[in-house]
Amino acid sequence: MTILAVPPLLDFSPEGIKAMREARGLTRLEFASILGVTQGCIWHWEHGTSKPGNYSRGLLREYASQL
């Protein structure tokens, strides 16, 4: 019997993105700099006025894998 490790699903909801940032005690500006996006982009994701696209979700996955 083979057991496969399944990575946990990431929460790309506004609350999930904010929790990801706060897990390391980062400001929006610091988090944006790490991801290579603007501070405004982070603000919009955290407030639900926009959602990260495919490329940004990939960046968030990579960031989360380092937590």
N, C-alpha and C positions, 0 to 999 in steps of 0.2 A: 504494500500500500504506500503510495506516494502522498506526502503532505506538502501542499504548496502554501507558501506564505503570501497572503493577500494584503497589500498595503491598505491602510485605512482610507476611507473616503474623506476628501477634504471638503470643508464647508466654505463655499465661496459666497455665503450670504453676507450681508453687511456686518452682522455680529461676528461671524466666523473670521472675516478679514481683520476686523478690529482686534479680536482675541489673538490672532496670529501675530500681529504687530506688538500688542501689549505683552505677549509671552516673553519677549526679550527687553521690554521696557523702552521701546523705541518711540521717538516722536514720529509724526507723519512725514516730516522732512527727511529724517534719517532712513525710514522705511522706503520712501520714494527713491532716495539715492541708491540704496542697495538694489532695488528692483529696476532702476533705470527708467522710472516714470516721474511724472510731476507730483508735487505735493497735492495739487488740486485733484489729480486723478485718485489718489488715496482717499481724499475727503469724499469724493463722489461715490466711490465704492462703499465706504463705511456708512454713508447716509442713504444708500440705495437709489441714488439718482442715475447711476450708471452701473454696469457690470463689467468685470474684466473680460476681455476677449480671449480667444484661444491662445494667443502668444503670451498674454499677461497671466493667464491661468497656468501656463507652463512655468513661468517665472515663479509664481506663488508655490507651485508644487516643488520646484527645486529648493526654494527657500525653506519650505516646511520640512523637507527631508533632512535639513541640517539642524533642526531644532532638537 
